[in-house]
């Protein structure tokens, strides 16, 4: 009969103590250990490990944030993702595409309010090919050379390449030349095709999303990674998503930060019995920080969680408060809207015991 003394390290039973030993030694945890943390009955012990991991990667006293605008240039989208309340199908009378003048006015308003980032995102609009994006990006850069264009999800870029009859590298090269600085991780949802085939059957698949970020990284374009949880996925699916993100970060370092939020089902076609709880959000945030040991920055989702849970999240591994959003339409279309100004951000961060610092998209302090 095998005794504890004869067990190899690989066969040793997993416990919160064995995981803590790894975290304190700045070592990587396994998929099985991540699963253990999701099931562990004491969330405060998980939070403590996440906070320790955060302090290994970032300044323990500082919480960063950015001032920016989510500029949704169009809501026309043919993909019909079941989780989205924002899109309108082509031909719908509620569909829109902002004119160049409207877009430039929104950028001007952002700059006037101290914003440094334009998160430029919309739907997969079949009328908009690469020349549209090149044109508007160049106009923005000509008038606002200091603005950072954090623009177009991998899903949008893949679709632009498709309808423009271009290869992905050429598409990214042209967008980059026109002013694209950084790629947001939207459209990742859950990087497990079983899940994607249910919630977004017409969208790009896991390997397509990863290939877009890999190709962008090869030409010096970085971005963020994200995860939308709390719908039909399992805990194993969440961990598989995190593993794919971690593996790609090991491979080519395409990501500056990771952000996770729970699915907002209001007015969508993907109805679920109940939304993920704040406790589930905080645990998912903590496990993400512990598992993603090659990420410096873990960003909160104050938009979906609200200020109190955001403050708690700073003890569950997060070091970034995200964006003071001058405008946001997608999550708000599903009924959630916690939009605060920079003074409120700074007050919340200080009240939680940290020093607030503004940053840009590159996580440079300003």
C-alpha positions in Angstrom: 0.0 0.0 0.0 1.4 3.4 -1.0 2.1 5.8 1.8 2.4 9.6 1.7 6.2 9.3 1.9 6.3 7.3 -1.4 4.1 9.6 -3.4 5.9 11.5 -6.2 5.4 15.3 -6.4 3.1 14.8 -9.3 0.9 12.3 -7.3 0.8 14.3 -4.1 -2.7 15.3 -3.1 -3.7 18.9 -3.9 -4.5 21.1 -0.9 -4.7 24.8 -0.2 -1.3 24.4 1.5 0.4 22.8 -1.5 -1.0 25.5 -3.8 0.1 28.2 -1.4 3.6 26.8 -1.4 3.7 27.2 -5.2 2.3 30.8 -5.1 4.7 31.9 -2.4 7.6 30.5 -4.4 6.3 32.3 -7.5 5.6 29.1 -9.3 2.9 28.1 -11.7 -0.3 26.2 -10.7 -1.8 23.5 -12.8 -5.3 23.0 -14.3 -6.2 20.6 -11.5 -5.1 23.1 -8.9 -7.2 25.9 -10.5 -10.1 23.5 -10.3 -9.4 23.0 -6.6 -9.4 26.7 -6.0 -12.8 27.1 -7.7 -14.2 24.4 -5.3 -12.3 25.5 -2.2 -14.8 26.3 0.6 -12.9 29.3 2.0 -12.9 32.2 -0.5 -10.7 34.3 1.8 -7.9 31.9 1.5 -8.1 32.0 -2.3 -8.2 35.8 -2.1 -5.1 35.9 0.0 -3.2 33.9 -2.5 -4.5 36.1 -5.4 -3.4 39.2 -3.5 0.0 37.7 -2.9 0.4 36.9 -6.6 -0.7 40.5 -7.5 2.0 41.9 -5.2 4.5 39.7 -7.0 3.6 41.3 -10.3 2.7 44.9 -9.6 3.3 47.8 -7.2 1.3 46.6 -4.1 0.4 50.2 -3.2 -0.9 51.4 -6.5 -4.2 50.9 -8.4 -4.3 52.2 -11.9 -7.1 53.5 -14.1 -7.6 55.1 -17.5 -9.9 57.8 -18.9 -11.4 56.8 -22.2 -14.4 56.3 -24.3 -16.0 53.2 -25.8 -16.9 54.5 -29.2 -19.4 52.1 -30.8 -19.2 53.3 -34.4 -21.9 50.9 -35.6 -24.4 48.6 -34.1 -25.1 46.8 -37.4 -24.0 43.1 -37.1 -25.1 40.0 -39.0 -23.6 37.5 -36.5 -26.5 37.6 -34.0 -24.6 36.4 -30.9 -27.1 35.1 -28.4 -25.5 37.0 -25.5 -25.7 40.4 -27.1 -28.4 43.0 -26.6 -26.6 45.8 -28.6 -26.6 44.6 -32.2 -29.2 45.3 -34.9 -29.3 43.1 -38.0 -28.6 44.7 -41.4 -31.7 46.6 -42.6 -33.1 47.0 -39.1 -34.5 50.6 -38.7 -32.6 50.9 -35.4 -29.3 50.1 -37.0 -26.7 53.0 -37.3 -23.2 53.8 -38.5 -21.8 57.0 -37.2 -20.6 59.5 -39.8 -16.9 60.5 -39.8 -18.0 63.9 -38.4 -19.9 62.3 -35.5 -16.9 60.1 -34.7 -14.5 63.0 -34.7 -16.8 65.0 -32.5 -16.9 62.1 -30.0 -13.1 61.9 -30.0 -12.9 65.7 -29.5 -15.3 65.4 -26.6 -13.1 62.6 -25.1 -9.9 64.7 -25.4 -11.7 67.7 -23.9 -12.6 65.6 -20.9 -9.1 64.3 -20.3 -9.4 61.0 -22.2 -6.4 59.4 -23.7 -8.0 56.2 -25.2 -10.6 55.5 -27.8 -11.9 51.9 -27.6 -13.3 51.8 -31.1 -15.7 48.8 -31.5 -18.9 47.9 -33.2 -20.6 45.0 -35.0 -19.6 42.9 -38.0 -21.2 45.3 -40.5 -21.1 43.9 -44.1 -21.0 47.3 -45.6 -17.7 48.3 -44.0 -14.5 47.0 -45.6 -10.9 47.9 -44.8 -10.9 51.2 -46.6 -13.5 52.5 -44.2 -11.3 51.7 -41.2 -8.2 53.1 -42.8 -10.0 56.3 -43.6 -11.5 57.0 -40.2 -8.3 55.9 -38.3 -6.2 58.3 -40.4 -8.7 61.1 -39.8 -8.6 60.5 -36.0 -4.8 60.4 -36.0 -4.5 63.5 -38.1 -6.6 65.5 -35.7 -5.7 63.8 -32.4 -2.1 62.4 -32.7 -1.9 61.7 -29.0 -5.0 59.6 -28.7 -4.5 55.8 -28.5 -6.7 53.7 -30.7 -7.5 50.6 -28.7 -9.6 49.3 -31.5 -11.4 46.4 -33.2 -11.9 43.0 -31.5 -10.3 40.0 -33.2 -13.8 39.1 -34.5 -14.0 42.4 -36.3 -10.5 42.2 -37.7 -11.1 38.6 -38.9 -14.3 39.8 -40.6 -12.7 42.8 -42.2 -10.1 40.6 -43.7 -12.8 38.2 -45.0 -15.0 40.8 -46.7 -12.0 42.8 -48.0 -10.6 39.6 -49.5 -7.3 40.0 -47.7 -5.1 37.7 -45.6 -5.0 38.4 -41.9 -1.4 39.7 -41.8 -2.0 42.2 -44.6 -5.2 43.4 -42.9 -3.4 43.9 -39.6 -0.5 45.6 -41.3 -2.8 48.1 -43.1 -4.8 48.8 -39.9 -1.6 49.3 -37.9 -0.3 51.7 -40.5 -3.5 53.7 -40.4 -3.4 54.2 -36.7 -4.4 51.0 -34.8 -2.3 50.9 -31.6 -3.8 48.1 -29.5 -6.4 45.4 -29.8 -9.0 44.8 -27.1 -9.8 41.2 -26.2 -13.5 41.4 -26.8 -15.0 38.5 -28.7 -13.1 35.9 -26.7 -16.1 35.2 -24.4 -15.1 31.6 -23.7 -12.3 30.1 -25.8 -13.9 26.7 -26.0 -15.6 25.8 -29.3 -18.3 23.7 -27.7 -19.4 26.9 -25.9 -18.9 29.2 -28.8 -21.0 27.0 -31.1 -23.9 27.5 -28.8 -23.7 31.2 -27.8 -22.2 32.6 -31.0 -22.4 29.9 -33.8 -21.5 32.2 -36.6 -18.5 33.9 -35.0 -14.9 33.0 -35.3 -13.7 29.9 -33.5 -11.1 29.6 -30.7 -8.1 29.1 -33.0 -9.1 32.0 -35.2 -9.2 34.4 -32.2 -5.8 33.2 -30.9 -4.3 33.4 -34.4 -5.4 37.0 -34.7 -3.7 37.9 -31.5 -0.6 35.9 -32.4 -0.3 37.6 -35.8 -0.7 41.0 -34.2 2.0 40.3 -31.6 4.4 39.4 -34.4 4.1 42.9 -35.8 4.4 44.6 -32.4 0.7 45.1 -31.7 -0.4 44.2 -28.2 -3.8 44.1 -26.6 -5.8 42.7 -23.8 -7.5 39.3 -23.0 -10.9 38.9 -21.5 -13.4 36.3 -20.4 -17.2 36.6 -20.2 -18.5 33.9 -17.8 -21.7 33.0 -16.1 -23.8 31.6 -18.9 -23.6 28.1 -20.2 -20.0 27.4 -19.6 -18.7 25.0 -16.9 -15.8 25.7 -14.5 -13.7 23.4 -16.7 -14.5 25.7 -19.6 -13.4 28.7 -17.7 -10.1 27.0 -16.8 -9.6 25.9 -20.4 -10.1 29.5 -21.5 -7.5 30.7 -19.0 -5.1 28.0 -20.1 -5.3 29.1 -23.7 -4.7 32.7 -22.7 -1.8 31.7 -20.5 -0.2 29.5 -23.2 -0.4 32.3 -25.8 1.1 34.8 -23.4 4.0 32.3 -22.9 4.4 32.0 -26.6 4.4 35.6 -27.9 3.3 38.0 -25.1 0.4 39.7 -26.9 -1.5 40.8 -23.7 -0.9 43.7 -21.4 -3.9 42.9 -19.2 -6.7 40.5 -18.5 -10.3 41.4 -17.6 -13.2 39.2 -16.7 -16.9 40.0 -16.2 -20.1 38.0 -15.8 -22.7 37.7 -18.5 -25.6 40.2 -18.5 -28.7 38.4 -19.8 -31.2 41.2 -19.9 -32.8 41.6 -23.4 -30.6 38.9 -24.9 -31.5 35.6 -26.6 -29.4 33.7 -24.1 -31.6 33.4 -21.1 -30.2 31.7 -17.9 -31.8 30.9 -14.6 -29.8 33.6 -12.7 -26.8 35.8 -13.2 -23.4 34.9 -11.6 -23.2 36.2 -8.1 -20.7 38.7 -6.8 -19.1 35.8 -4.9 -18.6 33.9 -8.1 -17.2 37.0 -9.8 -14.7 37.6 -7.0 -13.6 33.9 -6.9 -13.2 33.9 -10.7 -11.2 37.1 -10.5 -8.9 35.5 -7.8 -8.4 32.2 -9.6 -7.6 34.1 -12.8 -4.9 36.2 -11.1 -3.3 33.1 -9.5 -3.5 31.0 -12.7 -2.3 33.8 -15.1 1.1 34.1 -13.5 2.5 35.7 -16.7 0.1 38.7 -16.6 1.1 41.9 -14.8 -2.3 43.5 -14.9 -5.7 42.2 -13.9 -8.5 44.6 -14.5 -11.8 45.0 -12.7 -15.2 45.2 -14.3 -16.8 48.0 -12.4 -19.3 48.4 -15.2 -21.0 45.1 -14.3 -20.1 44.8 -10.6 -20.5 48.3 -9.2 -18.2 50.2 -6.9 -18.4 48.1 -3.7 -17.6 44.8 -5.4 -14.8 46.6 -7.4 -13.2 47.7 -4.1 -13.4 44.1 -2.8 -11.8 42.9 -6.1 -8.6 44.8 -5.2 -8.1 42.2 -2.5 -8.9 39.4 -4.9 -6.0 40.0 -7.3 -7.0 43.0 -9.3 -4.6 46.0 -9.6 -6.5 48.1 -12.2 -9.9 49.8 -12.0 -10.4 49.9 -15.7 -11.8 52.9 -17.6 -13.6 56.0 -16.6 -16.0 55.6 -19.4 -17.2 58.8 -21.0 -19.5 56.7 -23.2 -20.5 53.0 -23.2 -23.4 51.3 -25.0 -22.9 47.5 -25.2 -23.1 46.4 -21.6 -25.6 49.2 -20.9 -27.9 47.8 -23.6 -28.3 44.8 -21.4 -29.5 46.9 -18.5 -26.3 47.5 -16.5 -24.7 50.9 -16.1 -22.2 51.6 -13.3 -20.4 54.6 -14.9 -18.4 56.8 -12.6 -16.2 59.8 -13.1 -12.4 60.0 -12.3 -13.1 61.7 -9.0 -15.3 58.8 -7.9 -12.7 56.3 -9.1 -10.0 58.0 -7.1 -12.1 58.2 -4.0 -13.0 54.5 -4.2 -9.4 53.5 -4.7 -8.2 55.7 -1.8 -11.0 54.4 0.5 -9.8 50.9 -0.3 -6.3 51.8 0.9 -4.4 52.3 -2.3 -2.8 55.1 -4.3 -4.8 55.9 -7.5 -2.7 56.5 -10.6 -3.9 57.4 -14.1 -2.4 55.4 -16.9 -2.6 55.0 -20.7 -3.4 52.0 -22.8 0.2 50.8 -22.5 0.0 50.9 -18.7 2.4 53.8 -18.6 1.6 56.1 -15.7 0.6 59.7 -16.7 
